[in-house]
Structure formats: C-alpha cells, structure tokens
C-alpha cells in the first residue's frame, strides 16, 4: 500500500490502495484532460455576418457599363468592412466523458504521483491564522519540485491563505480538482479531509 509523508512531522500516512494504486491509463487520462480543458473554454468568439454589419441596401453601382466588376452590396465578405463568411460563432466546446472513465483517469493521475513519491499530507489545523512563512518552511523541508498543487477542504481558510501567495503554488478545493490539475503539478499536498474526499471520488465511494 502506498504512503505519503506528513509535512512537519516524521510519520507517514497510508494512502488508499484503490485510489493511489492503479495503473496509468493514458488514453482515458488524455480524454479526461481534453474534456476538462474544453469545458473551461468560454466559447465567446464571434464575428458578424453580412446580415449583421452596417451598410446600405443599395447597389453600389449599376450592373453594366462602368468597367468594374459587378457588385450587389457593400456588406459582401469581399469588401473591406463587409461581413465575415464562416467566422467563429458563440458555441460550447464541452463534450461528455462518462463517470466511470473520469474516475479511472483520476485514479491514474493520483497513482502516478504516489508512484513518484510526490504526494504529501498536510495538517491544516496547524494553521490557526494565515502564515505564509510557515507554509514556505513546510514545502522547503519536503523538498519536492514545483509547481505544487495544494488541495484543501472547505473551512481550511487559514491554510489556503498561507499557501496561496507562494510562487508556483496553487490552492484548490477538493471538489474542484480535476485530472488536468493533478498532471500539471510536479507535486501535490493534500489536507487529510481533502485526501479522503478525493480518494472517495476516485474509488467511486461516497465521501463522508
């Protein structure tokens, strides 16, 4: 069963084998990361068609006799200031990945960190008030590479404020952490409640 060090203490914490002992499934991880990144896209890019740009409805010049190419409207995509043909329109980029595949990808990402030894556990109750110096000392003592993802549970506000000002350290709530967040971090720190929540998600059990 994999284990992880407790920051600021000499003991180690056993990790859930079901969540942190899985094999890496590259195809599912790739699919889940694409889905998460696509869902975060705003999809607000837009251009105006010839029916939406301003311009006169009159024919610019008569059909024949001018020596110029015929033209029916100055709102044509061929004209400067005219509409755009086949330009981007507001859309949703998200696509669905079924829950079983999402959990398998999450297990893969967690297990990869456990295999590398880049997981640590934090006692968030040690932060009675925000102390960035204390947070920095814990990470320096651990000695893992950054960027570091710190995963906390609701109510651990003092710990969140202690870590959020550190360079190349991001703080996220357990319910918001996705596969792309885990893979984008060189090391991960979990508070004990957030570890239970994420392990329950990955192992398809109800968090308690």
C-alpha positions in Angstrom: 0.0 0.0 0.0 1.5 3.4 -0.9 2.2 6.0 1.7 2.9 9.7 1.9 4.9 11.8 4.4 3.1 14.2 6.8 4.5 17.7 6.4 6.2 18.9 9.5 6.2 15.5 11.1 8.3 12.3 11.0 5.3 10.0 10.4 3.8 8.8 7.2 0.1 8.3 6.1 -1.1 5.2 4.3 -2.8 6.1 1.0 -6.0 4.3 -0.2 -4.8 1.5 -2.4 -8.0 1.7 -4.6 -7.3 5.4 -5.4 -3.5 5.5 -5.4 -2.5 2.0 -6.5 -4.0 1.9 -10.0 -2.1 1.5 -13.3 -1.7 4.5 -15.6 -4.3 4.5 -18.4 -3.0 7.0 -20.9 -6.0 7.0 -23.3 -8.5 7.8 -20.5 -6.3 10.4 -19.0 -5.9 12.1 -22.3 -9.6 12.1 -23.0 -10.4 13.5 -19.5 -7.8 16.3 -19.8 -9.2 17.3 -23.1 -12.8 17.3 -21.7 -11.7 19.4 -18.7 -9.8 22.0 -20.8 -12.7 22.2 -23.4 -15.2 22.8 -20.6 -13.1 25.7 -19.4 -13.2 27.5 -22.7 -15.5 30.4 -22.8 -16.6 30.0 -26.4 -17.5 33.7 -26.8 -15.5 34.4 -30.0 -17.8 35.8 -32.6 -17.8 37.7 -36.0 -20.6 39.4 -37.8 -22.1 38.0 -40.9 -23.1 40.2 -43.9 -26.6 40.3 -42.4 -25.3 41.9 -39.2 -22.8 44.5 -40.4 -24.0 48.1 -41.1 -24.2 49.1 -44.7 -26.6 50.3 -47.3 -29.0 48.1 -49.1 -28.5 50.0 -52.4 -26.4 48.5 -55.2 -23.0 50.3 -55.1 -23.1 51.0 -58.9 -25.0 49.9 -61.9 -24.6 46.4 -63.2 -23.1 47.2 -66.6 -21.1 49.9 -68.3 -18.7 51.0 -65.6 -15.8 48.7 -66.4 -15.8 47.4 -62.8 -16.7 44.1 -61.5 -20.4 43.8 -60.7 -21.3 44.4 -57.0 -24.6 43.9 -55.3 -23.8 45.1 -51.7 -21.0 46.7 -49.8 -21.8 44.2 -47.0 -20.3 41.4 -49.1 -17.4 39.5 -47.4 -15.2 40.6 -50.4 -15.4 44.2 -49.3 -13.5 45.9 -46.5 -15.9 46.4 -43.6 -18.2 43.7 -45.0 -19.4 40.7 -43.2 -17.3 37.6 -42.4 -18.0 34.3 -44.1 -17.8 31.2 -42.0 -16.3 33.1 -39.0 -16.4 31.9 -35.4 -19.8 32.0 -33.6 -20.5 31.6 -29.8 -20.5 27.9 -29.0 -19.9 25.4 -26.2 -16.7 23.3 -26.6 -17.5 20.8 -23.8 -18.1 17.1 -24.5 -19.1 14.3 -22.2 -16.8 11.7 -20.7 -18.7 9.1 -18.7 -18.3 8.9 -15.0 -16.6 5.5 -14.9 -13.9 6.8 -17.3 -13.5 10.0 -15.3 -12.9 8.0 -12.1 -10.4 5.8 -13.9 -8.5 8.8 -15.2 -8.5 10.4 -11.7 -7.1 7.2 -10.2 -4.4 7.2 -12.9 -3.3 10.7 -12.0 -3.3 10.1 -8.3 -1.4 6.8 -8.6 1.2 8.5 -10.8 2.0 11.0 -8.0 2.0 8.2 -5.5 4.5 6.2 -7.6 6.8 9.2 -8.0 6.6 10.0 -4.3 5.4 13.5 -5.0 2.4 13.3 -2.6 2.4 14.8 0.9 -0.2 15.2 3.6 -0.9 18.5 5.5 -2.3 19.0 8.9 -4.3 22.1 8.1 -5.4 22.6 11.7 -1.8 23.7 12.5 -2.6 27.0 10.7 -4.7 28.9 13.3 -4.1 32.0 11.3 -2.6 32.7 7.8 1.2 32.3 8.0 3.0 32.3 4.6 6.4 31.8 6.3 5.1 28.6 7.9 3.8 27.3 4.6 7.0 28.1 2.8 9.1 26.3 5.5 6.9 23.1 5.2 7.4 23.0 1.4 11.1 23.7 1.6 11.6 20.9 4.2 9.7 18.5 2.0 12.0 19.4 -0.9 9.8 18.4 -3.8 9.8 20.2 -7.2 7.3 22.9 -8.1 4.7 23.7 -9.4 2.9 22.4 -6.3 -0.9 21.9 -6.0 -2.3 22.3 -2.5 -5.7 20.6 -2.2 -7.9 21.7 0.8 -11.3 21.0 2.1 -14.0 23.7 2.9 -13.3 25.5 6.1 -9.5 25.3 5.9 -9.2 29.0 5.1 -6.2 29.8 7.2 -4.1 27.2 5.4 -5.4 28.3 2.0 -4.3 31.9 2.7 -0.9 30.7 3.9 -0.1 28.9 0.7 -1.8 31.0 -2.0 0.9 33.7 -2.0 3.8 31.4 -2.6 5.4 31.3 -6.1 4.4 28.4 -8.3 1.9 27.1 -5.7 -1.8 26.9 -6.5 -4.6 26.2 -4.0 -7.8 24.4 -5.0 -10.8 22.9 -3.2 -11.0 19.1 -3.3 -14.3 19.2 -5.3 -12.7 21.4 -8.0 -9.6 19.3 -8.6 -9.5 17.6 -12.0 -7.1 15.3 -13.8 -5.5 18.2 -15.6 -4.8 20.0 -12.3 -3.0 16.9 -11.0 -1.0 16.3 -14.1 0.0 19.9 -14.3 1.6 19.8 -10.9 5.0 18.4 -10.1 4.0 17.7 -6.5 0.7 17.6 -4.6 -0.2 18.4 -1.0 -3.5 17.2 0.5 -5.1 18.1 3.8 -6.4 15.0 5.5 -10.1 15.8 4.8 -9.5 16.6 1.2 -7.5 13.4 0.8 -10.5 11.4 1.9 -12.8 13.3 -0.4 -10.7 12.9 -3.5 -9.9 9.2 -2.7 -13.7 8.6 -2.3 -14.3 10.3 -5.7 -11.6 8.2 -7.4 -12.7 5.0 -5.8 -16.4 5.7 -6.6 -17.4 5.7 -2.9 -19.4 8.4 -1.2 -17.3 10.9 0.7 -18.0 11.0 4.4 
